[in-house]
Amino acid sequence: MAASSFAVLLLCILTVMQPLGGVTLSSPYLSPSTLFKNYEKMLNNFKIYIYNPQNSFNFSTPPSSIFHNSLINSQFVTQDPNQAHLFYIPFSPNLSARSIARLVKELRISHPYWNRTLGADHFFISPTGIDFSSDRNGLELKKNSVQISNFPTTSGYFIPHKDITLPPVNPSPLALSQEPANQTATFLCYVKLDEQTDSSNLIHELQIDAEFIVESEPSHRVDLVKKSKFCLFSYNGDVSWMSEAMALGCVPVILVDRPIQDLPLMDVLQWSEMAFLVAKTAEAKRLKAALNGVGEDRYQQMKRLATAASRHLVWNAEPQPHDAFHMVMYQLWLRRHTIRYARRESM
């Protein structure tokens, strides 16, 4: 990374770490005054019409599978398309771009709903996201319909303010029932090695620093996370335990190689107030200095907000109020007011 680019990145990191105008935030939410009121309206009114899939299929990734199954068994489903706010197009994650375009064409011909908005009131699940297509039908799906994918999404496959990412599935749900650590932290930062973080020069530098605890085969992760102020994640690595770390009071630090806008629940949570984004090419000494430079009041605030937000990132076999399923549904609810495009001739 060029010196000027790194300087800009470091400035961004340090800016994020400063309190906003000295104001102490009491909520992890972007719109705390309206969130729960609108949430109750969603529970009472939101209706989804689901098209019949052409073939039976299963999602192999846990977040997509849990969300799909929770949705089709929820109170949000209606059999009357005239009641629907949004339309769900279920299709196999293995479907080719050509087959997806053909599916949209069939919806356009067989049903009147797609043509009313050119798909803007439709959504679909694609765990990895879909790319842009030269076919009109595939292009309308990509540009107009809401894509729901797993976090993180392939670069270029996510359209901010329209698309949604699913929170990762936490591998240790029992850890979420534990109390956050209140004692003075033993370590500055906890790092769990995986295929992405293991090859980072930054990680190699952190392994020889006593303020960082780096594990290749975690055996007592919960205890060590509770003893750490920050937890380091690689954006393209294993982020499945992020909700666990946040619930235990460990503030996330995410290694990234590009600007990202696909963090889970971006319409709900103030991520800039409870997580840091750091370049993978950052130097260990600068990262350490930046983390040590976070004032105690600021750190405690971030820890409190991260802990409070973690409950919205939890998936349950049976959906519970305000959990990950319902928060994703809330983001869909916010997208129910679609632009009404002019009607065009069917293809």
C-alpha positions in Angstrom: 0.0 0.0 0.0 1.3 3.5 -0.9 2.2 5.7 2.0 -0.5 8.2 1.1 -3.2 5.5 0.9 -2.2 4.1 4.3 -2.3 7.6 5.8 -5.9 8.1 4.6 -6.8 4.7 6.0 -5.2 5.4 9.3 -7.0 8.7 9.5 -10.3 6.9 8.9 -9.5 4.5 11.6 -8.6 7.2 14.1 -11.6 9.3 13.1 -14.0 6.3 13.8 -12.4 5.9 17.2 -13.3 9.4 18.3 -16.7 10.1 20.0 -19.1 12.0 17.8 -19.0 15.6 19.1 -18.4 14.3 22.6 -21.9 12.8 22.7 -22.3 9.4 24.5 -24.5 7.2 22.4 -27.1 5.2 24.4 -28.3 3.0 21.6 -26.7 0.7 19.0 -29.5 1.6 16.5 -29.5 4.0 13.6 -33.1 5.1 14.4 -34.0 4.0 18.0 -37.1 6.2 18.1 -38.8 4.5 15.2 -37.2 1.0 15.1 -39.4 -0.9 17.6 -42.6 1.0 16.7 -42.1 0.1 13.0 -41.1 -3.5 14.1 -44.5 -4.0 15.7 -46.2 -2.7 12.5 -44.2 -5.2 10.5 -45.3 -8.1 12.7 -48.9 -7.1 12.3 -49.0 -6.2 8.6 -46.2 -7.5 6.5 -47.1 -10.0 3.9 -44.9 -12.0 1.5 -46.2 -14.0 -1.5 -43.9 -16.9 -2.4 -43.8 -18.3 -6.0 -43.8 -22.0 -6.3 -40.2 -23.2 -7.0 -39.7 -25.0 -10.3 -37.8 -27.8 -8.6 -37.1 -28.8 -5.0 -33.8 -27.6 -3.6 -31.9 -26.9 -0.4 -29.5 -24.2 0.6 -26.2 -25.7 1.9 -25.1 -22.6 3.8 -26.6 -22.3 7.3 -27.8 -18.6 7.2 -29.6 -19.0 3.8 -31.1 -22.3 4.9 -32.4 -21.0 8.2 -33.8 -17.8 6.8 -35.5 -19.6 3.9 -37.1 -22.2 6.2 -38.1 -19.7 8.8 -39.7 -17.5 6.2 -41.8 -20.2 4.5 -43.1 -21.3 7.9 -43.8 -17.8 9.2 -46.9 -15.7 9.7 -45.6 -13.3 7.0 -46.6 -15.7 4.2 -49.8 -15.0 2.3 -51.5 -17.1 -0.3 -53.2 -14.1 -1.8 -50.7 -12.1 -4.0 -53.0 -9.1 -3.9 -52.2 -8.8 -0.2 -48.5 -9.0 -0.7 -46.0 -6.2 -0.1 -43.2 -8.2 -1.6 -42.7 -11.3 -3.7 -40.2 -14.0 -3.0 -38.6 -15.9 -5.9 -37.1 -19.2 -4.5 -34.5 -20.9 -6.7 -31.5 -23.2 -6.3 -28.2 -21.6 -5.4 -26.7 -23.8 -8.2 -28.8 -22.3 -10.9 -26.8 -20.8 -13.8 -27.2 -17.2 -14.9 -29.0 -18.3 -18.1 -31.5 -20.4 -16.1 -32.1 -17.5 -13.7 -32.9 -15.2 -16.6 -35.2 -17.8 -18.1 -37.0 -18.1 -14.7 -37.6 -14.4 -14.6 -38.9 -14.4 -18.2 -41.4 -17.1 -17.2 -42.5 -15.1 -14.2 -43.0 -12.1 -16.5 -45.2 -14.1 -18.9 -47.1 -16.2 -16.4 -47.8 -13.6 -13.7 -48.8 -9.9 -13.7 -46.7 -8.9 -10.6 -43.2 -8.6 -12.1 -44.2 -6.2 -14.8 -45.8 -3.8 -12.4 -42.4 -2.8 -11.0 -40.0 -4.6 -13.2 -39.2 -6.7 -10.2 -38.6 -3.9 -7.7 -41.0 -5.5 -5.2 -39.4 -8.9 -5.5 -36.5 -10.5 -3.6 -34.4 -13.7 -3.9 -31.8 -15.5 -1.9 -28.4 -16.1 -3.4 -25.8 -17.1 -0.8 -22.9 -15.8 -2.8 -24.8 -13.1 -4.7 -25.3 -12.9 -8.5 -23.4 -10.9 -11.0 -24.8 -8.5 -13.6 -26.2 -10.1 -16.8 -26.4 -9.0 -20.4 -29.9 -10.6 -20.6 -32.7 -8.2 -19.9 -34.5 -10.5 -17.4 -31.3 -11.3 -15.4 -30.3 -7.6 -15.5 -33.7 -6.5 -14.1 -33.4 -9.1 -11.3 -30.0 -7.9 -10.4 -30.7 -4.1 -10.6 -34.2 -4.0 -9.3 -35.0 -6.9 -7.0 -33.6 -7.2 -3.4 -30.8 -9.7 -3.2 -30.3 -11.5 0.1 -26.9 -13.1 0.4 -24.5 -14.4 3.1 -22.1 -12.0 4.7 -19.6 -11.2 3.3 -20.6 -11.0 -0.4 -18.3 -11.3 -3.4 -16.9 -7.9 -4.5 -19.2 -6.3 -7.1 -22.1 -8.6 -6.3 -23.7 -6.4 -3.7 -25.7 -3.2 -4.4 -25.8 -1.0 -1.2 -29.2 0.4 0.0 -31.0 -2.3 -1.9 -29.4 -5.7 -1.1 -29.2 -7.4 2.3 -26.7 -9.7 3.9 -27.6 -12.4 6.4 -25.7 -12.4 9.7 -23.4 -15.5 10.0 -24.6 -18.4 12.1 -22.9 -18.5 15.5 -21.2 -21.8 16.1 -21.4 -21.5 19.9 -24.9 -20.4 20.9 -24.3 -21.3 24.5 -21.7 -18.6 24.8 -24.4 -16.0 24.2 -26.0 -16.8 27.5 -22.9 -15.8 29.4 -22.3 -12.5 31.0 -19.9 -10.1 29.3 -16.5 -9.7 31.0 -16.5 -6.9 33.6 -12.9 -7.4 34.9 -9.9 -5.6 33.5 -8.9 -7.2 30.2 -5.8 -9.3 30.1 -5.2 -8.9 26.4 -5.6 -6.0 24.0 -6.9 -8.2 21.2 -7.9 -11.8 20.5 -7.1 -13.4 17.1 -8.4 -16.7 15.8 -6.3 -18.0 12.9 -8.1 -19.2 9.8 -7.1 -19.6 6.2 -7.5 -15.9 5.5 -5.8 -14.5 8.6 -3.0 -17.1 8.7 -1.3 -15.7 5.6 -1.4 -12.1 6.7 1.9 -10.3 7.4 0.0 -8.4 10.1 -0.9 -11.6 11.9 2.7 -12.8 11.9 3.7 -9.6 13.6 0.9 -9.8 16.2 1.9 -13.4 17.1 5.1 -12.1 18.8 3.3 -9.4 20.7 2.3 -10.3 24.3 -0.7 -7.9 24.2 -2.3 -10.1 21.5 -3.5 -13.6 22.0 -3.3 -15.6 18.7 -4.8 -19.1 18.6 -4.6 -21.6 15.7 -6.8 -24.2 17.3 -9.0 -22.5 19.9 -9.8 -24.6 22.9 -10.8 -22.0 25.4 -12.1 -19.3 23.1 -14.9 -18.0 25.3 -12.6 -17.5 28.3 -9.9 -15.7 26.2 -12.4 -13.6 24.3 -13.8 -12.4 27.6 -10.3 -11.4 28.7 -9.7 -9.4 25.5 -10.8 -5.8 24.7 -10.9 -6.4 20.9 -11.4 -9.4 18.6 -9.8 -9.5 15.2 -11.6 -10.9 12.1 -10.7 -11.2 8.5 -13.5 -9.9 6.2 -13.2 -12.9 3.9 -12.3 -15.3 6.7 -14.3 -16.9 9.5 -16.8 -14.3 10.8 -19.2 -16.9 12.1 -18.3 -16.2 15.8 -18.6 -12.4 15.6 -22.0 -12.4 17.4 -20.4 -14.5 20.1 -17.5 -12.1 20.5 -19.8 -9.1 20.7 -22.1 -10.8 23.2 -19.1 -11.4 25.4 -18.1 -7.8 25.3 -15.3 -8.0 22.7 -15.3 -5.1 20.2 -14.8 -6.4 16.6 -11.9 -5.2 14.5 -12.3 -6.3 10.9 -9.4 -6.7 8.4 -10.5 -5.6 5.0 -8.9 -5.2 1.6 -11.5 -2.8 0.1 -14.3 -0.5 1.2 -17.3 -2.6 2.4 -21.0 -1.7 2.7 -22.5 -5.2 3.2 -22.2 -5.6 7.0 -25.3 -7.4 8.4 -28.3 -5.3 9.5 -26.8 -2.1 7.9 -30.3 -0.5 8.0 -30.6 -1.2 11.8 -27.2 -1.0 13.5 -24.6 1.7 14.0 -21.6 -0.4 13.0 -19.3 2.6 13.0 -19.9 3.0 16.8 -19.1 -0.6 17.7 -16.6 -2.0 15.2 -13.4 -0.9 13.4 -12.4 -1.5 9.8 -8.6 -1.9 9.3 -6.6 -2.6 6.1 -5.1 -6.0 5.8 -1.8 -4.3 4.9 -1.8 -2.3 8.1 1.4 -2.5 10.2 1.1 -4.2 13.6 2.6 -1.3 15.5 0.2 1.2 14.1 -2.8 -1.1 14.7 -1.6 -1.6 18.3 -1.1 2.2 18.8 -4.6 2.9 17.4 -6.3 0.3 19.6 -4.3 1.5 22.7 -5.3 5.0 21.8 -9.0 4.3 22.4 -10.0 6.1 25.6 -11.6 4.0 28.3 -14.9 5.8 28.1 -15.0 5.3 24.4 -14.1 1.7 24.7 -16.7 1.0 27.3 -19.3 2.6 25.1 -18.4 0.5 22.1 -18.4 -2.6 24.3 -21.8 -1.8 25.6 -23.3 -1.1 22.2 -21.7 -4.3 20.7 -23.1 -6.4 23.5 -26.6 -4.9 23.0 -26.5 -5.4 19.3 -25.4 -9.0 19.4 -28.9 -10.3 20.2 -30.0 -9.2 16.8 -27.4 -11.3 15.1 -28.5 -14.6 16.6 -30.3 -17.3 14.6 -32.8 -19.6 16.3 -34.3 -22.8 15.1 -37.6 -21.3 16.2 -37.4 -17.6 15.5 -37.6 -15.4 18.5 -38.5 -11.7 18.8 -35.8 -9.3 17.5 -33.5 -12.1 16.5 -31.6 -12.3 13.2 -34.6 -13.6 11.2 -36.9 -10.9 12.4 -34.3 -8.2 11.8 -33.7 -9.3 8.2 -37.5 -9.3 7.8 -37.5 -5.8 9.1 -35.0 -4.7 6.5 -37.3 -6.2 3.8 -40.2 -4.3 5.4 -38.2 -1.1 5.0 -38.0 -1.9 1.2 -41.7 -2.6 0.7 -42.2 0.9 -0.8 -40.9 0.4 -4.3 -40.6 2.7 -7.3 -43.4 2.0 -9.7 -41.8 1.7 -13.1 -43.8 2.2 -16.3 -45.3 -0.9 -17.7 -43.5 -2.5 -20.6 -44.4 -5.1 -23.1 -43.7 -8.7 -22.0 -40.9 -10.7 -23.6 
